[in-house]
């Protein structure tokens, strides 16, 4: 399983729907959607500012994450930015990879 951060931004209609049904109902709906693709909701937090909600989930793969982002976007009630999260151990493995890279202009 991979870990993903979704940054959700509600449209005006989406915000009205959250105001009507409440934050707990939204968290439950998201947990159910995540479970439908074999994932698990780790945390759900509403926020002030540009991002309305931060959602951290475990999902089987990038395809499942993309499917979730598409479902959110197609609803027209919100949009989501998806961030793939890495564990410290995955970053350790990345630092051990040998890369042949030529920067632009060299």
C-alpha positions in Angstrom: 0.0 0.0 0.0 1.1 3.5 -0.7 0.3 6.6 1.3 -1.3 9.7 -0.4 -2.3 13.2 0.7 -5.3 14.7 -1.0 -5.8 18.4 -0.8 -9.4 19.1 -1.4 -10.9 22.4 -2.5 -14.7 22.8 -2.5 -16.7 24.7 -5.0 -19.4 27.0 -3.6 -21.9 24.2 -4.1 -19.6 21.7 -2.4 -19.2 24.0 0.6 -22.9 24.4 0.9 -23.3 20.6 0.9 -20.7 20.2 3.7 -22.4 22.9 5.7 -25.7 21.1 5.3 -24.6 17.5 6.1 -21.7 18.3 8.4 -18.0 17.5 8.6 -18.4 14.0 10.1 -20.7 13.0 7.3 -18.1 14.1 4.8 -15.4 12.2 6.5 -17.6 9.0 6.5 -18.4 9.4 2.8 -14.6 9.8 2.0 -13.8 6.8 4.1 -16.4 4.7 2.3 -15.0 5.9 -1.1 -11.5 5.0 -0.1 -12.6 1.6 1.1 -14.3 0.9 -2.2 -10.9 0.8 -4.0 -9.3 -1.2 -1.2 -7.8 1.6 0.8 -8.1 3.0 4.3 -8.6 6.5 5.5 -5.8 7.6 7.9 -6.9 11.1 8.7 -9.3 13.8 7.5 -8.9 17.4 8.6 -10.7 20.6 7.5 -8.6 23.7 7.2 -8.7 27.4 6.7 -7.2 29.0 3.6 -6.7 27.8 0.0 -7.2 24.1 0.9 -10.5 23.2 2.5 -9.5 19.6 3.6 -6.4 17.5 4.0 -7.0 13.8 3.6 -4.3 11.2 4.2 -5.0 7.7 2.9 -3.5 4.3 2.3 -4.2 3.0 -1.2 -3.2 -0.1 -3.1 -1.5 1.8 -6.0 -1.3 4.9 -8.1 -4.2 3.7 -10.3 -6.5 3.7 -7.3 -5.2 7.2 -6.3 -5.9 8.4 -9.8 -9.4 6.9 -9.8 -10.1 8.7 -6.5 -8.9 12.0 -7.9 -11.0 11.5 -11.0 -14.1 10.7 -9.0 -13.7 13.9 -6.9 -13.1 16.0 -10.0 -16.0 14.6 -11.9 -18.4 15.4 -9.1 -18.1 19.1 -9.8 -18.4 19.8 -6.0 -14.6 19.8 -5.3 -11.2 19.3 -6.8 -8.2 17.5 -5.4 -4.5 17.7 -5.6 -2.9 14.3 -5.0 0.6 14.1 -3.4 2.4 10.8 -3.2 4.0 10.4 0.3 7.2 8.5 0.9 8.4 6.9 4.1 11.8 7.7 5.4 12.9 4.2 4.4 11.7 4.8 0.8 13.7 8.0 0.8 16.8 6.1 2.1 16.4 3.7 -0.9 16.1 6.6 -3.3 19.4 8.1 -2.0 21.1 4.8 -2.9 20.0 4.9 -6.5 22.7 5.8 -9.0 21.4 8.3 -11.6 23.0 9.3 -14.9 21.8 12.9 -15.3 23.0 15.8 -17.5 21.6 19.1 -16.4 20.3 21.5 -19.1 23.0 23.5 -20.7 25.8 21.1 -19.9 
